[in-house]
Amino acid sequence: MRFTLLSRVPVPFLSTALLKFKSVPPSTRVYRMAAAPSSAAVRDAAPSASSVIDFLSICHRLKTTKRTGWVRKDVKNPESIADHMYRMGLMALIASDVPGVDRNKCIKMAIVHDIAEAIVGDITPMDGISKSEKNQREQAALDHMCEVLGGGSTAKEIAELWMEYEANSSPEAKFVKDLDKVEMILQALEYEDEQGKDLDEFFQSTAGMIFSV
């Protein structure tokens, strides 16, 4: 049985590419800036191993970038953006069935909804950046990441899931936005219990909201 990464890239093929990549000194590695596909056939092609590695190298920043709200509250060892998205994905997986909501789509949306933050970081209202400017920066980051991935059907799916979430334009987007808030509240509660922090402002930020979760 051949397991695949990002739908269609065989793991043995990817492993070979990674070994070649590892042999290059970090200071001389070049992360590819992908050109736009030149034809429909190219657009529909599976991403190459090098495209996947370049894309995942950008996504690595999601694992190392801490969530801004917790950093501002001096939380010790705060969660990363990837930590947040991973637990949201699990929440979507184990949530009770909701009529009219596609569970698998919710799982996918949960693990890509903050993907642009790999480039722009976790921008919050406290940063003094307008909502429109934040959206423009994140859209540009997403476009770049999808180009790096090769601009094919996988990249298109990621982009569509992200834009649907941002627009809050589907039952799945509304459900995942609820998960986003619930995960934040759960994390705040855990930090209060573990570190004795007063994180009431995070609970207050969701006051009056009606959740579908």
C-alpha positions as CSV (number, residue, x, y, z in Angstrom):
1,M,0.0,0.0,0.0
2,R,1.4,3.4,-1.0
3,F,0.6,6.2,1.4
4,T,0.4,9.6,-0.1
5,L,1.1,13.1,1.2
6,L,-1.2,16.0,0.2
7,S,-3.4,13.6,-1.8
8,R,-1.1,12.4,-4.5
9,V,2.6,12.7,-3.8
10,P,4.0,9.2,-3.0
11,V,6.0,9.1,0.3
12,P,9.0,7.2,-1.1
13,F,9.3,9.9,-3.8
14,L,9.1,12.6,-1.2
15,S,11.6,10.9,1.1
16,T,14.2,10.8,-1.7
17,A,13.7,14.5,-2.4
18,L,14.0,15.2,1.3
19,L,17.3,13.3,1.5
20,K,18.7,15.3,-1.4
21,F,17.4,18.5,0.3
22,K,19.1,17.6,3.6
23,S,22.5,17.2,1.9
24,V,22.4,20.9,1.0
25,P,23.8,23.2,3.7
26,P,21.0,25.3,5.2
27,S,22.7,28.5,4.3
28,T,22.7,27.7,0.6
29,R,19.2,26.2,0.3
30,V,17.0,27.9,-2.1
31,Y,13.2,27.8,-1.5
32,R,11.5,27.8,-4.8
33,M,9.3,30.8,-5.9
34,A,6.9,28.9,-8.1
35,A,5.9,30.4,-11.4
36,A,2.2,30.4,-12.4
37,P,1.1,27.3,-14.3
38,S,1.2,27.7,-18.1
39,S,-1.7,25.4,-19.0
40,A,-4.7,23.6,-17.7
41,A,-2.8,20.3,-17.7
42,V,-0.1,21.8,-15.5
43,R,-2.8,23.4,-13.2
44,D,-4.4,20.0,-12.7
45,A,-1.1,18.1,-12.2
46,A,-0.1,16.7,-8.8
47,P,2.3,18.9,-6.8
48,S,5.9,17.8,-7.3
49,A,8.0,16.6,-4.3
50,S,10.0,19.8,-4.3
51,S,6.8,21.9,-4.3
52,V,5.5,20.0,-1.3
53,I,8.8,20.4,0.6
54,D,8.9,24.1,-0.1
55,F,5.2,24.5,0.9
56,L,5.7,22.5,4.1
57,S,8.9,24.5,4.9
58,I,6.7,27.6,5.0
59,C,4.1,25.8,7.1
60,H,6.8,24.9,9.6
61,R,6.6,28.5,10.8
62,L,3.1,27.7,12.1
63,K,4.7,25.3,14.5
64,T,7.2,27.9,15.8
65,T,5.0,31.1,15.8
66,K,3.3,31.6,19.2
67,R,-0.3,32.9,19.4
68,T,-0.1,36.6,20.0
69,G,-2.8,36.8,22.7
70,W,-1.1,34.4,25.0
71,V,2.3,36.1,24.5
72,R,0.9,39.4,25.5
73,K,-0.5,37.9,28.7
74,D,3.0,36.5,29.5
75,V,1.7,32.9,29.3
76,K,4.6,30.4,29.8
77,N,5.3,28.2,26.8
78,P,2.2,29.5,24.9
79,E,0.7,27.4,22.1
80,S,1.7,27.8,18.5
81,I,-0.6,28.6,15.6
82,A,-0.3,24.9,14.6
83,D,-1.2,23.7,18.1
84,H,-4.4,25.8,17.8
85,M,-5.4,24.5,14.4
86,Y,-4.6,20.9,15.2
87,R,-6.9,20.8,18.2
88,M,-9.6,22.5,16.1
89,G,-9.2,19.7,13.6
90,L,-9.7,17.1,16.4
91,M,-12.7,19.0,17.7
92,A,-14.3,18.9,14.2
93,L,-13.5,15.2,14.0
94,I,-15.2,14.3,17.3
95,A,-18.0,16.8,17.3
96,S,-21.6,15.5,17.1
97,D,-23.2,15.4,13.7
98,V,-24.8,18.7,12.7
99,P,-27.5,18.5,9.9
100,G,-26.3,20.2,6.8
101,V,-22.6,20.4,7.9
102,D,-19.9,18.3,6.1
103,R,-17.7,17.0,8.9
104,N,-14.7,16.2,6.5
105,K,-14.9,19.7,5.1
106,C,-14.8,21.1,8.6
107,I,-11.7,19.1,9.5
108,K,-9.9,20.4,6.4
109,M,-11.0,24.0,7.0
110,A,-9.9,23.8,10.6
111,I,-6.4,22.9,9.7
112,V,-6.0,25.6,7.0
113,H,-8.0,28.5,8.4
114,D,-4.9,30.2,9.9
115,I,-2.4,29.0,7.3
116,A,-1.6,32.5,6.0
117,E,-0.2,33.3,9.4
118,A,2.8,31.2,8.5
119,I,3.9,34.4,6.6
120,V,2.1,37.3,8.2
121,G,2.1,36.1,11.8
122,D,-0.9,36.1,14.3
123,I,-2.2,39.6,13.8
124,T,-4.7,40.8,16.5
125,P,-6.7,44.0,17.0
126,M,-4.1,45.1,19.5
127,D,-1.6,45.4,16.6
128,G,-3.3,48.5,15.3
129,I,-3.8,47.0,11.8
130,S,-7.2,47.5,10.2
131,K,-9.3,44.5,9.3
132,S,-9.0,45.2,5.6
133,E,-5.3,45.5,5.8
134,K,-5.0,42.3,7.7
135,N,-7.2,40.5,5.1
136,Q,-5.0,41.9,2.2
137,R,-1.8,40.7,3.9
138,E,-3.3,37.3,4.6
139,Q,-4.7,37.0,1.0
140,A,-1.3,37.8,-0.5
141,A,0.4,35.3,1.8
142,L,-2.1,32.6,0.9
143,D,-1.7,33.3,-2.9
144,H,2.1,33.0,-2.5
145,M,1.8,29.7,-0.6
146,C,-0.5,28.2,-3.2
147,E,1.9,29.2,-6.0
148,V,4.7,27.5,-4.1
149,L,2.6,24.4,-3.9
150,G,2.2,24.5,-7.7
151,G,-1.1,26.1,-8.2
152,G,-2.9,22.9,-8.9
153,S,-6.1,21.3,-7.6
154,T,-4.7,20.8,-4.1
155,A,-3.6,24.5,-3.8
156,K,-7.0,25.5,-5.2
157,E,-8.8,23.4,-2.5
158,I,-6.7,25.0,0.2
159,A,-7.4,28.5,-1.1
160,E,-11.2,27.9,-1.4
161,L,-11.4,26.5,2.1
162,W,-9.5,29.5,3.5
163,M,-11.6,32.1,1.6
164,E,-14.9,30.3,2.5
165,Y,-13.9,30.5,6.2
166,E,-12.9,34.2,5.9
167,A,-16.2,35.0,4.2
168,N,-18.1,33.0,6.7
169,S,-20.1,31.9,3.7
170,S,-21.2,28.3,4.4
171,P,-22.5,26.2,7.3
172,E,-19.1,24.7,7.6
173,A,-17.4,28.1,7.9
174,K,-19.8,29.1,10.6
175,F,-19.2,25.8,12.5
176,V,-15.4,26.1,12.3
177,K,-15.6,29.8,13.4
178,D,-17.4,28.5,16.5
179,L,-14.7,25.9,17.0
180,D,-12.1,28.7,16.8
181,K,-13.8,30.5,19.7
182,V,-14.4,27.3,21.7
183,E,-10.8,26.2,21.4
184,M,-9.6,29.6,22.5
185,I,-11.9,29.5,25.6
186,L,-10.7,26.0,26.4
187,Q,-7.1,27.0,26.1
188,A,-7.7,30.0,28.3
189,L,-9.3,27.8,31.0
190,E,-6.3,25.5,30.8
191,Y,-3.8,28.3,31.2
192,E,-5.7,29.7,34.1
193,D,-5.7,26.3,35.9
194,E,-2.1,25.6,35.1
195,Q,-0.5,29.0,35.6
196,G,-2.9,30.9,37.7
197,K,-3.4,33.6,35.0
198,D,-6.4,35.9,34.9
199,L,-7.5,35.5,31.3
200,D,-11.1,36.7,31.7
201,E,-10.8,39.0,28.7
202,F,-10.7,36.0,26.4
203,F,-14.0,34.7,27.9
204,Q,-15.5,38.2,27.7
205,S,-14.6,38.4,24.0
206,T,-17.1,35.6,23.3
207,A,-19.9,36.9,25.7
208,G,-23.3,36.9,24.1
209,M,-22.3,34.7,21.2
210,I,-24.5,31.8,20.2
211,F,-22.5,28.7,19.3
212,S,-23.6,25.9,17.0
213,V,-21.0,23.5,18.5
